[in-house]
Amino acid sequence: MNTSLNGRGVLVTRPAHQAAHLAELIIAAAGKPVLFPVLEILDAADLQPLYELIDRLDSVDLAIFISPNAVNKAMNLIKSRRELPPSLKIAAIGRGSSKELKHFGITDIIAPTARFDSENLLEMPELQNVAGQRIVIFRGDGGREVLGDTLAARGASIEYAECYRRSRPDASAGGLLRQWSRNEINAVTVTSAEGLRNLYDMLGKLGRQWLKTTPVFVPHPRILEVTRELGLEQSMATPSGDEGLVQGMIEWFRIHP
């Protein structure tokens, strides 16, 4: 069985500071990563509400971290002001968030082990009987409300802590389009619906045509729905995580050499 990308160019659209691991996996699979960030992670516009929340964490029962960015931004601010309360339970949606929490010395983490999303976290036994609990959700600006809404319906008191904001990079796609014209982009990886829409906008009319003829790999069915909305017919959902993305690409190219 072929376990190699055979020198194919793979577009990596993760934020610049989060692209290294996926790029390394692509190289290890004999592929050629092409880095083109479609999301930029910035500090929250107003950090004062976050500071105030950090100061009263002793009254919180559970802190949920939506993403690695939420962990990094929030935990650095928390560590600069105080220690985490010993009674505070910690939960994370994804494998990347759990890994980032471990960098801060947190190992007792409530997290799903299969598909990594809000729905699977909500199925965890620890989140079933939350009536009367105070829960803080650390996240970026905006985002899905299903996690907070469901926990509120179960009787919890929910507070959102927006600790970063996402922005579309002010970058030209000219160099990327030249690589595409030379057949150096053979696959595209996208890890968020917002990032996919940004990529679509940044590519312009010509780039969108190339995007529509290039296989697009995403790690979640929800992102796959957006590829369909945009008319990207050569798109497929892979197993979760960076390893899953690479595994999915290898499998696809084995069938479509």
The 8 nearest C-alpha neighbors of each residue, nearest first, counted from 0:
[[1, 2, 253, 3, 250, 249, 254, 252],
 [0, 2, 3, 253, 249, 250, 4, 252],
 [3, 1, 249, 0, 4, 28, 250, 253],
 [4, 2, 28, 5, 1, 29, 249, 30],
 [3, 5, 30, 29, 28, 7, 6, 249],
 [6, 4, 3, 29, 7, 30, 28, 2],
 [5, 7, 30, 29, 4, 31, 8, 3],
 [8, 6, 30, 5, 4, 185, 31, 9],
 [7, 9, 31, 184, 185, 183, 32, 30],
 [10, 8, 186, 32, 187, 33, 184, 31],
 [9, 11, 187, 33, 188, 32, 34, 186],
 [12, 10, 34, 188, 33, 13, 35, 9],
 [11, 13, 36, 35, 37, 189, 10, 34],
 [12, 14, 36, 18, 11, 17, 15, 37],
 [15, 13, 36, 38, 17, 16, 39, 18],
 [14, 16, 17, 18, 36, 13, 39, 34],
 [15, 17, 14, 18, 19, 13, 40, 39],
 [18, 16, 14, 15, 19, 13, 20, 21],
 [17, 19, 13, 15, 21, 20, 16, 22],
 [20, 18, 22, 21, 17, 23, 16, 15],
 [19, 21, 23, 22, 18, 24, 17, 241],
 [22, 20, 24, 23, 241, 19, 18, 25],
 [21, 23, 19, 25, 20, 32, 24, 18],
 [24, 22, 26, 20, 21, 25, 19, 27],
 [23, 25, 27, 21, 26, 22, 28, 20],
 [24, 26, 30, 28, 22, 27, 23, 32],
 [25, 27, 30, 29, 23, 28, 24, 31],
 [28, 26, 24, 25, 29, 23, 30, 3],
 [27, 29, 3, 25, 26, 30, 4, 24],
 [30, 28, 26, 4, 27, 6, 5, 3],
 [29, 31, 6, 26, 4, 25, 7, 28],
 [30, 32, 8, 7, 26, 9, 6, 33],
 [33, 31, 9, 22, 8, 10, 25, 34],
 [32, 34, 10, 9, 11, 35, 31, 8],
 [33, 35, 11, 10, 32, 12, 36, 18],
 [34, 36, 12, 11, 37, 33, 10, 13],
 [37, 35, 12, 14, 13, 15, 38, 34],
 [36, 38, 12, 194, 198, 197, 167, 168],
 [39, 37, 167, 14, 36, 166, 194, 168],
 [38, 40, 166, 165, 168, 14, 167, 41],
 [39, 41, 165, 164, 166, 38, 163, 42],
 [42, 40, 164, 163, 165, 39, 43, 166],
 [43, 41, 163, 164, 44, 162, 40, 72],
 [42, 44, 163, 162, 164, 45, 46, 41],
 [43, 45, 42, 46, 164, 163, 41, 162],
 [46, 44, 43, 47, 48, 49, 42, 162],
 [45, 47, 49, 48, 43, 50, 44, 162],
 [46, 48, 50, 49, 45, 51, 52, 44],
 [49, 47, 51, 50, 46, 52, 45, 160],
 [48, 50, 52, 46, 47, 51, 160, 53],
 [51, 49, 47, 53, 52, 48, 46, 54],
 [50, 52, 48, 54, 49, 53, 47, 55],
 [51, 53, 49, 55, 54, 50, 48, 56],
 [54, 52, 50, 56, 55, 51, 49, 77],
 [53, 55, 51, 52, 56, 50, 81, 80],
 [56, 54, 52, 57, 53, 58, 51, 59],
 [55, 57, 59, 53, 58, 54, 52, 84],
 [58, 56, 55, 59, 84, 87, 54, 86],
 [57, 59, 56, 55, 60, 133, 87, 84],
 [60, 58, 133, 56, 57, 61, 134, 87],
 [61, 59, 87, 133, 132, 134, 88, 58],
 [60, 62, 88, 134, 87, 89, 59, 135],
 [63, 61, 135, 89, 134, 136, 90, 88],
 [64, 62, 90, 136, 91, 89, 137, 135],
 [63, 65, 91, 137, 66, 69, 70, 136],
 [64, 66, 138, 92, 91, 137, 69, 63],
 [67, 65, 69, 96, 68, 64, 70, 138],
 [68, 66, 96, 70, 69, 95, 99, 71],
 [69, 67, 71, 66, 70, 72, 163, 40],
 [68, 70, 66, 138, 72, 67, 71, 73],
 [71, 69, 67, 73, 68, 74, 72, 64],
 [70, 72, 68, 74, 69, 73, 75, 67],
 [71, 73, 69, 75, 70, 74, 68, 162],
 [72, 74, 76, 70, 75, 71, 69, 162],
 [75, 73, 77, 76, 71, 70, 72, 78],
 [74, 76, 78, 77, 73, 72, 71, 79],
 [75, 77, 79, 73, 74, 78, 72, 80],
 [78, 76, 74, 80, 79, 75, 81, 73],
 [79, 77, 75, 80, 81, 76, 74, 82],
 [78, 80, 76, 77, 81, 75, 74, 82],
 [81, 79, 77, 78, 76, 82, 54, 53],
 [80, 82, 78, 77, 79, 83, 54, 53],
 [83, 81, 78, 84, 77, 80, 85, 79],
 [82, 84, 85, 81, 87, 77, 56, 78],
 [83, 85, 87, 86, 57, 82, 56, 81],
 [86, 84, 87, 83, 88, 82, 57, 60],
 [87, 85, 84, 88, 60, 57, 83, 59],
 [88, 86, 60, 84, 85, 61, 89, 59],
 [87, 89, 61, 60, 62, 86, 90, 108],
 [88, 90, 62, 108, 61, 63, 109, 87],
 [91, 89, 109, 63, 108, 110, 62, 64],
 [92, 90, 64, 110, 63, 93, 96, 97],
 [91, 93, 116, 65, 115, 110, 120, 117],
 [94, 92, 115, 96, 95, 91, 97, 116],
 [93, 95, 97, 96, 98, 115, 92, 240],
 [96, 94, 98, 93, 97, 67, 99, 66],
 [95, 97, 67, 99, 66, 93, 98, 94],
 [98, 96, 100, 94, 99, 95, 91, 101],
 [97, 99, 95, 101, 96, 100, 94, 102],
 [98, 100, 96, 102, 101, 97, 67, 95],
 [101, 99, 97, 103, 102, 105, 98, 96],
 [100, 102, 105, 104, 103, 98, 99, 106],
 [101, 103, 99, 100, 104, 98, 105, 97],
 [104, 102, 101, 100, 105, 99, 74, 75],
 [103, 105, 101, 102, 106, 100, 99, 107],
 [106, 104, 101, 100, 103, 107, 108, 102],
 [105, 107, 101, 108, 104, 100, 97, 103],
 [108, 106, 105, 109, 89, 88, 90, 101],
 [107, 109, 90, 89, 106, 110, 91, 97],
 [108, 110, 90, 89, 91, 107, 111, 125],
 [111, 109, 91, 90, 92, 108, 120, 112],
 [112, 110, 120, 113, 119, 115, 92, 123],
 [111, 113, 110, 114, 115, 94, 93, 119],
 [112, 114, 111, 115, 119, 239, 116, 110],
 [115, 113, 116, 119, 239, 112, 111, 238],
 [114, 116, 93, 92, 111, 113, 119, 239],
 [117, 115, 118, 119, 92, 114, 120, 93],
 [118, 116, 120, 119, 146, 121, 92, 145],
 [117, 119, 121, 116, 120, 122, 146, 145],
 [120, 118, 122, 121, 117, 116, 111, 115],
 [119, 121, 117, 122, 111, 123, 118, 92],
 [120, 122, 118, 119, 123, 126, 117, 146],
 [121, 123, 119, 120, 124, 118, 126, 127],
 [122, 124, 120, 125, 121, 126, 111, 119],
 [125, 123, 126, 127, 122, 128, 121, 120],
 [126, 124, 123, 127, 128, 109, 129, 122],
 [127, 125, 124, 123, 128, 129, 121, 122],
 [126, 128, 124, 125, 129, 123, 122, 121],
 [129, 127, 130, 126, 125, 153, 124, 154],
 [128, 130, 132, 155, 127, 126, 131, 154],
 [131, 129, 154, 155, 132, 153, 128, 156],
 [132, 130, 155, 154, 129, 133, 156, 153],
 [131, 133, 155, 129, 130, 60, 156, 134],
 [134, 132, 156, 59, 60, 155, 157, 61],
 [133, 135, 61, 157, 62, 60, 156, 59],
 [134, 136, 158, 62, 159, 157, 63, 137],
 [137, 135, 63, 159, 160, 62, 64, 138],
 [136, 138, 160, 64, 69, 63, 161, 159],
 [139, 137, 161, 69, 65, 162, 160, 136],
 [140, 138, 163, 161, 164, 162, 141, 69],
 [141, 139, 164, 161, 163, 142, 138, 165],
 [142, 140, 139, 143, 161, 138, 164, 144],
 [141, 143, 144, 140, 139, 138, 145, 65],
 [142, 144, 145, 141, 146, 147, 117, 148],
 [143, 145, 147, 146, 148, 142, 149, 141],
 [146, 144, 148, 147, 143, 149, 117, 118],
 [147, 145, 149, 148, 144, 117, 150, 121],
 [148, 146, 150, 149, 144, 145, 151, 157],
 [147, 149, 151, 145, 146, 150, 144, 152],
 [150, 148, 152, 151, 146, 147, 145, 153],
 [149, 151, 153, 147, 152, 148, 155, 146],
 [152, 150, 155, 148, 154, 153, 149, 147],
 [151, 153, 149, 150, 154, 148, 155, 147],
 [154, 152, 150, 151, 130, 155, 129, 149],
 [153, 155, 130, 151, 152, 131, 129, 150],
 [156, 154, 151, 130, 132, 131, 129, 150],
 [155, 157, 133, 134, 151, 132, 131, 154],
 [158, 156, 134, 135, 155, 133, 147, 151],
 [157, 159, 135, 136, 134, 160, 156, 133],
 [160, 158, 136, 135, 137, 161, 157, 138],
 [159, 161, 137, 136, 162, 49, 138, 158],
 [162, 160, 139, 138, 140, 163, 137, 159],
 [161, 163, 43, 139, 160, 73, 138, 72],
 [164, 162, 43, 42, 139, 41, 161, 140],
 [163, 165, 140, 139, 41, 43, 40, 42],
 [164, 166, 40, 39, 41, 38, 163, 167],
 [167, 165, 39, 38, 168, 40, 164, 41],
 [166, 168, 38, 39, 37, 197, 169, 165],
 [169, 167, 170, 39, 38, 37, 166, 36],
 [168, 170, 167, 171, 166, 201, 39, 37],
 [171, 169, 168, 172, 201, 167, 37, 36],
 [170, 172, 173, 169, 174, 201, 175, 202],
 [171, 173, 175, 174, 202, 176, 170, 201],
 [174, 172, 176, 175, 171, 177, 202, 178],
 [175, 173, 177, 176, 172, 178, 171, 179],
 [174, 176, 178, 172, 177, 173, 179, 35],
 [175, 177, 179, 173, 178, 174, 172, 180],
 [178, 176, 180, 174, 179, 175, 173, 181],
 [179, 177, 175, 181, 183, 176, 180, 174],
 [178, 180, 176, 182, 184, 181, 177, 183],
 [179, 181, 177, 178, 182, 176, 183, 184],
 [180, 182, 178, 179, 183, 177, 184, 176],
 [183, 181, 179, 180, 184, 178, 185, 8],
 [182, 184, 178, 8, 179, 181, 185, 7],
 [185, 183, 8, 179, 182, 186, 9, 10],
 [184, 186, 8, 7, 9, 183, 213, 182],
 [185, 187, 9, 214, 184, 213, 215, 10],
 [186, 188, 10, 215, 9, 216, 214, 189],
 [189, 187, 216, 11, 215, 10, 217, 12],
 [188, 190, 217, 12, 191, 195, 216, 187],
 [189, 191, 217, 218, 188, 13, 194, 192],
 [192, 190, 194, 193, 189, 222, 195, 217],
 [191, 193, 222, 195, 194, 196, 225, 190],
 [192, 194, 196, 195, 191, 197, 38, 198],
 [195, 193, 197, 191, 192, 196, 37, 38],
 [194, 196, 192, 198, 197, 193, 189, 199],
 [195, 197, 199, 193, 198, 194, 200, 192],
 [198, 196, 194, 200, 195, 199, 37, 201],
 [199, 197, 201, 195, 200, 196, 37, 202],
 [198, 200, 196, 197, 202, 201, 195, 207],
 [199, 201, 197, 198, 202, 203, 196, 207],
 [202, 200, 198, 199, 203, 197, 172, 171],
 [203, 201, 206, 199, 200, 207, 172, 198],
 [204, 202, 206, 201, 205, 200, 207, 199],
 [203, 205, 207, 206, 208, 202, 200, 199],
 [206, 204, 208, 207, 203, 209, 202, 176],
 [205, 207, 202, 209, 208, 203, 204, 210],
 [208, 206, 210, 204, 209, 205, 202, 203],
 [207, 209, 211, 206, 210, 205, 212, 204],
 [210, 208, 206, 212, 211, 207, 213, 205],
 [211, 209, 207, 213, 208, 212, 206, 231],
 [210, 212, 231, 208, 209, 213, 207, 232],
 [211, 213, 209, 210, 208, 214, 233, 231],
 [212, 214, 210, 211, 186, 185, 215, 209],
 [215, 213, 233, 186, 234, 187, 216, 212],
 [216, 214, 234, 187, 188, 186, 233, 213],
 [215, 217, 188, 235, 234, 236, 187, 189],
 [216, 218, 236, 189, 190, 219, 188, 237],
 [219, 217, 237, 239, 236, 238, 190, 244],
 [218, 220, 221, 222, 236, 217, 223, 239],
 [221, 219, 223, 222, 236, 224, 218, 217],
 [222, 220, 224, 223, 219, 225, 192, 191],
 [223, 221, 192, 225, 224, 220, 219, 191],
 [222, 224, 220, 226, 221, 225, 236, 217],
 [223, 225, 227, 221, 222, 226, 220, 228],
 [226, 224, 228, 222, 227, 223, 229, 192],
 [227, 225, 223, 231, 229, 228, 224, 230],
 [226, 228, 230, 224, 225, 229, 231, 232],
 [229, 227, 225, 226, 230, 224, 231, 223],
 [230, 228, 226, 227, 231, 225, 199, 196],
 [229, 231, 227, 228, 232, 226, 211, 225],
 [232, 230, 211, 226, 227, 233, 229, 234],
 [231, 233, 234, 230, 227, 211, 226, 212],
 [234, 232, 214, 231, 215, 213, 212, 235],
 [235, 233, 215, 214, 232, 216, 231, 226],
 [234, 236, 216, 217, 215, 237, 223, 233],
 [237, 235, 217, 218, 219, 220, 216, 223],
 [236, 238, 218, 247, 244, 243, 217, 239],
 [237, 239, 243, 218, 244, 240, 247, 236],
 [240, 238, 243, 218, 237, 114, 219, 244],
 [239, 241, 243, 242, 244, 218, 238, 94],
 [240, 242, 244, 243, 21, 245, 239, 20],
 [243, 241, 245, 240, 244, 246, 24, 239],
 [242, 244, 238, 246, 239, 240, 241, 245],
 [243, 245, 241, 247, 242, 246, 237, 248],
 [246, 244, 248, 242, 247, 243, 249, 241],
 [245, 247, 243, 249, 244, 248, 242, 250],
 [248, 246, 237, 244, 250, 245, 249, 243],
 [249, 247, 251, 245, 250, 246, 252, 244],
 [248, 250, 246, 252, 251, 247, 4, 253],
 [249, 251, 253, 247, 248, 252, 246, 254],
 [252, 250, 248, 254, 253, 249, 255, 247],
 [251, 253, 255, 256, 254, 249, 250, 248],
 [252, 254, 250, 251, 255, 256, 249, 1],
 [253, 255, 252, 251, 256, 250, 249, 1],
 [256, 254, 252, 253, 251, 250, 249, 248],
 [255, 252, 253, 254, 251, 5, 4, 249]]
